[in-house]
C-alpha cells in the first residue's frame, strides 16, 4: 500500500531527496581522492583527533572495532594513515595521519566549503536560524524512538543526549 500524499510525506521526501543529492555530489567530487566514503569519514575524524587508539576511534565513531580495522587497513595500505606503537602500552597502536592523508583532508574541506556555498546560495541568516530551529524540533520529536541501545556517533549527538 502506498503512503498517503500528505504535506508531511512530501517534506520527508524532499528532505531525503536533498540528502541523497548531497551525498551523490560529495561522492562525485571526492572520487578523485581514491578514498571510499566510509574511509573518508574516518580519515577526516583522525585528522581532527590524532593519536587515538583503534578501539577509541571505533567507540567515538559508533562503529564496531572490526569495521574500523578494515577501514584502517585500507587507509594504511593506501598511505593515508600510520600506526605507531603506544609507548605506554605496546599492545595498542595510536593512529596518525600522513601527509598524503592530510592532502585528502585539505582538498575535501575545500569541496565541502564550495558545496555549502552553492547549496545555501541566497539563504539569509533568518533562513538558517529557522531551518536550524525546525531541524532541532524534528530531531527532538523523534527522541521517543531512541532506545538505550542507541549509541551517538558524533560529538554533536553525544552533546544532544546529555
C-alpha positions as CSV (number, residue, x, y, z in Angstrom):
1,X,0.0,0.0,0.0
2,X,1.4,3.4,-0.9
3,X,1.7,6.2,1.6
4,X,-0.9,8.8,1.6
5,X,0.2,12.1,-0.1
6,X,0.4,14.5,2.8
7,X,2.4,17.6,3.4
8,X,4.5,15.6,5.9
9,X,5.3,12.9,3.4
10,X,6.2,15.5,0.7
11,X,8.5,17.3,3.1
12,X,10.2,14.0,4.2
13,X,10.6,13.0,0.5
14,X,12.2,16.4,-0.2
15,X,14.5,16.0,2.8
16,X,15.6,12.5,1.7
17,X,16.0,13.7,-2.0
18,X,18.2,16.6,-0.8
19,X,20.3,14.3,1.4
20,X,20.8,11.8,-1.5
21,X,21.8,14.6,-3.9
22,X,24.2,16.0,-1.3
23,X,25.8,12.5,-0.8
24,X,26.0,12.0,-4.6
25,X,27.7,15.3,-5.2
26,X,30.2,14.6,-2.4
27,X,30.9,11.1,-3.7
28,X,31.4,12.5,-7.3
29,X,33.7,15.4,-6.1
30,X,35.7,13.2,-3.7
31,X,36.1,10.2,-6.1
32,X,39.5,11.6,-7.2
33,X,40.9,11.3,-3.7
34,X,40.9,7.5,-4.0
35,X,39.3,7.2,-0.6
36,X,35.9,5.5,-0.2
37,X,33.2,7.5,1.6
38,X,33.2,5.5,4.9
39,X,37.0,5.5,4.9
40,X,36.9,9.2,4.1
41,X,34.7,9.9,7.2
42,X,37.3,8.0,9.3
43,X,40.2,9.9,7.8
44,X,38.5,13.2,8.5
45,X,37.9,12.2,12.1
46,X,41.6,11.0,12.5
47,X,42.7,14.4,11.2
48,X,40.7,16.2,13.9
49,X,41.5,13.6,16.7
50,X,45.1,12.5,16.1
51,X,46.8,9.6,18.0
52,X,43.7,7.8,19.2
53,X,43.8,4.0,19.5
54,X,41.9,1.8,17.1
55,X,39.5,1.0,19.9
56,X,39.0,4.7,20.8
57,X,38.3,5.5,17.1
58,X,35.7,2.8,16.9
59,X,34.0,4.0,20.0
60,X,33.9,7.6,19.0
61,X,32.7,6.8,15.5
62,X,29.9,4.5,16.9
63,X,31.0,1.5,14.8
64,X,32.5,-1.9,15.6
65,X,36.2,-2.4,16.1
66,X,36.1,-4.9,13.2
67,X,34.6,-2.3,10.9
68,X,37.3,0.3,12.0
69,X,40.0,-2.3,11.5
70,X,39.0,-3.0,7.9
71,X,38.9,0.7,7.0
72,X,42.2,1.5,8.8
73,X,43.9,-1.4,7.0
74,X,42.8,0.0,3.6
75,X,43.8,3.6,4.6
76,X,47.2,2.3,5.9
77,X,47.8,0.4,2.7
78,X,47.0,3.5,0.7
79,X,49.5,5.5,2.7
80,X,46.8,7.8,4.3
81,X,47.4,6.8,7.9
82,X,50.1,5.2,10.0
83,X,50.1,3.1,13.2
84,X,52.5,3.9,15.9
85,X,53.0,1.6,18.9
86,X,51.8,3.4,22.1
87,X,54.8,3.8,24.3
88,X,52.6,3.4,27.5
89,X,51.0,0.2,26.3
90,X,52.8,-1.7,23.5
91,X,49.7,-3.8,22.9
92,X,48.0,-0.7,21.5
93,X,48.6,1.4,18.4
94,X,47.9,5.0,18.0
95,X,46.6,6.0,14.6
96,X,48.0,9.1,12.9
97,X,47.5,10.8,9.6
98,X,50.2,11.0,7.0
99,X,50.9,14.0,4.7
100,X,49.1,12.1,1.9
101,X,46.1,11.8,4.2
102,X,46.3,15.5,5.1
103,X,46.2,16.4,1.4
104,X,43.0,14.4,1.0
105,X,41.6,16.2,4.1
106,X,42.5,19.7,2.8
107,X,41.0,19.1,-0.6
108,X,37.9,17.5,0.9
109,X,37.4,20.6,3.2
110,X,37.6,22.8,0.1
111,X,34.9,20.6,-1.6
112,X,32.7,20.8,1.5
113,X,33.0,24.6,1.6
114,X,32.2,25.0,-2.1
115,X,29.2,22.7,-1.8
116,X,27.9,24.6,1.2
117,X,28.4,27.9,-0.6
118,X,26.4,26.6,-3.6
119,X,23.8,24.8,-1.6
120,X,22.9,27.8,0.6
121,X,23.1,30.4,-2.1
122,X,20.5,33.1,-1.4
123,X,19.8,32.0,2.1
124,X,19.5,34.7,4.8
125,X,20.6,34.4,8.4
126,X,16.9,34.2,9.3
127,X,16.5,31.3,6.9
128,X,19.4,29.5,8.7
129,X,18.0,30.3,12.1
130,X,14.6,29.0,11.2
131,X,15.9,25.9,9.5
132,X,18.1,25.1,12.5
133,X,15.1,25.5,14.8
134,X,12.9,23.2,12.6
135,X,15.6,20.5,12.3
136,X,16.1,20.6,16.1
137,X,12.4,20.2,16.6
138,X,12.2,17.2,14.3
139,X,15.2,15.6,16.0
140,X,13.7,16.2,19.4
141,X,10.3,14.9,18.3
142,X,12.0,11.6,17.1
143,X,13.6,11.2,20.5
144,X,10.7,9.0,21.6
145,X,12.2,6.3,19.3
146,X,15.6,6.4,20.8
147,X,16.4,3.3,22.9
148,X,19.1,2.6,25.5
149,X,20.9,0.6,22.8
150,X,21.3,3.6,20.6
151,X,24.9,4.9,20.6
152,X,25.6,8.5,19.4
153,X,28.1,8.6,16.5
154,X,29.2,12.2,16.6
155,X,30.2,14.7,19.2
156,X,27.0,16.7,18.4
157,X,24.8,13.7,19.0
158,X,26.7,12.9,22.3
159,X,26.1,16.5,23.4
160,X,22.5,16.3,22.4
161,X,21.9,13.3,24.6
162,X,23.3,14.9,27.7
